[in-house]
Amino acid sequence: MKHKYVISKDDEKNTLIIKEFGETEKDMMPLLSEETYDSSHIKELIEKGEKDLIAAIRTKSFFPSSLYMLQLSVAISELYASDDKTLTELFIDDKDALATTEKDETEDEIKSMDDDVTEEISELDKLLEHEDTALKQDKVTVEDEENPESR
């Protein structure tokens, strides 16, 4: 599904309006949700940080995914950082968003596997370096709780 967010601020009315449109049929994007916020409050939340802004923007009728909320919070922050801009639009295609997320997760998994392999190789190298001393040990003591007489 494709999403379009129209974010507008009205300094005279001291409001921020977010309109969410969603593609229900090919090339048809009806309005799904419209939320109005107090601009003064939004400015305070931008100063507090992304998490506070996202928490305040979400409502029962406007609850985009975390990935989308991140993009929305950036767009809102940029809109308020500009004195000239009063409107910004954000287009998100689920296919692109999901592909990016899957790609990032796959890259993280590969990096984690590479780190594990590197660590195992390092441990094996250490064992090989100390092979001579390990073979020369005469006695190995094994703790056996079930058979204390075997000590």
C-alpha positions in Angstrom: 0.0 0.0 0.0 1.2 3.5 -0.8 0.8 6.3 1.8 0.9 10.0 1.4 1.2 12.3 4.4 0.5 16.0 4.0 1.9 18.0 6.9 1.0 21.6 7.2 1.5 24.3 9.8 -0.6 27.4 10.2 1.3 30.0 12.3 -1.8 32.3 12.4 -4.0 29.6 13.9 -1.1 28.0 15.8 -1.9 24.6 14.4 -0.2 21.6 12.8 -2.4 19.4 10.6 -1.4 15.9 9.4 -3.5 14.3 6.7 -2.9 10.6 5.9 -3.9 9.3 2.5 -3.7 5.6 1.5 -3.9 3.9 -1.8 -7.0 1.7 -1.7 -7.2 1.1 -5.4 -4.6 1.7 -8.1 -4.0 5.5 -8.4 -6.8 6.3 -5.8 -5.6 7.8 -2.5 -8.6 8.8 -0.3 -8.1 10.7 3.0 -7.8 8.1 5.8 -7.2 10.4 8.7 -6.7 14.0 9.6 -5.3 15.2 12.9 -4.8 18.7 14.2 -2.3 19.6 16.9 -1.3 22.7 18.9 1.8 24.2 17.3 3.2 25.4 20.6 3.0 22.0 22.0 4.6 20.4 18.9 7.5 22.9 19.2 8.1 21.8 22.8 8.0 18.2 21.9 10.5 18.7 19.1 12.9 20.2 21.7 12.3 17.2 24.0 13.1 14.7 21.3 11.8 12.3 18.8 10.2 9.8 21.2 8.1 12.4 22.9 7.0 13.9 19.5 6.0 10.5 18.2 4.1 9.6 21.4 2.1 12.8 21.2 1.3 12.6 17.5 -0.1 9.1 17.7 -3.8 8.9 18.4 -6.5 6.2 18.4 -7.3 7.1 14.8 -3.8 8.0 13.6 -1.3 5.2 14.4 1.3 4.7 11.6 4.0 2.1 12.1 7.2 3.0 14.0 9.1 3.2 10.7 6.7 5.7 9.3 6.5 7.7 12.5 10.2 8.1 12.4 10.0 9.6 9.0 7.0 11.8 10.0 8.9 13.1 13.1 11.8 14.1 10.9 9.5 15.8 8.4 7.8 17.7 11.2 11.0 18.8 12.7 12.3 20.0 9.4 9.1 21.9 8.7 9.4 23.7 12.1 13.1 24.4 11.5 12.2 26.4 8.4 10.6 29.8 8.6 9.6 29.8 5.0 7.9 26.3 4.7 4.3 25.8 5.7 3.7 22.5 4.0 5.6 19.2 3.3 4.5 15.9 1.8 5.8 12.5 2.6 5.3 9.5 0.3 5.9 6.0 1.6 5.4 2.7 -0.3 5.1 -0.3 1.9 7.1 -2.4 -0.6 10.0 0.0 -0.4 9.8 0.3 3.4 9.6 -3.4 3.9 12.4 -4.1 1.5 14.7 -1.6 3.3 13.9 -3.1 6.7 14.5 -6.7 5.5 17.8 -5.6 3.9 19.0 -3.9 7.1 18.0 -6.9 9.2 19.9 -9.2 6.7 23.0 -7.0 6.8 22.9 -7.0 10.6 22.5 -10.8 10.7 25.5 -11.2 8.3 27.6 -8.8 10.4 26.7 -10.7 13.6 27.6 -14.0 11.9 30.9 -12.5 10.7 31.7 -11.4 14.3 30.9 -14.9 15.6 33.1 -16.6 13.1 36.0 -14.1 13.8 35.7 -14.8 17.5 35.7 -18.6 17.0 38.8 -18.3 14.7 40.5 -16.3 17.4 39.7 -18.9 20.0 41.0 -21.7 17.8 44.2 -19.7 17.1 44.7 -19.4 20.9 44.2 -23.1 21.3 46.8 -23.9 18.6 49.3 -21.5 20.1 49.1 -23.3 23.5 48.9 -26.8 22.0 52.3 -27.8 23.4 51.5 -26.8 27.0 48.1 -28.4 26.9 49.5 -31.8 25.8 52.2 -31.7 28.5 49.8 -31.4 31.4 50.2 -34.5 33.6 47.1 -34.4 35.7 43.6 -33.0 35.1 41.3 -32.6 38.0 37.6 -33.0 37.3 35.0 -32.0 39.8 32.3 -34.7 40.1 29.5 -33.9 42.5 27.8 -37.3 42.1 30.9 -39.3 42.8 33.1 -37.4 45.3 35.3 -40.4 45.8 36.6 -40.1 42.3 38.7 -37.1 43.3 
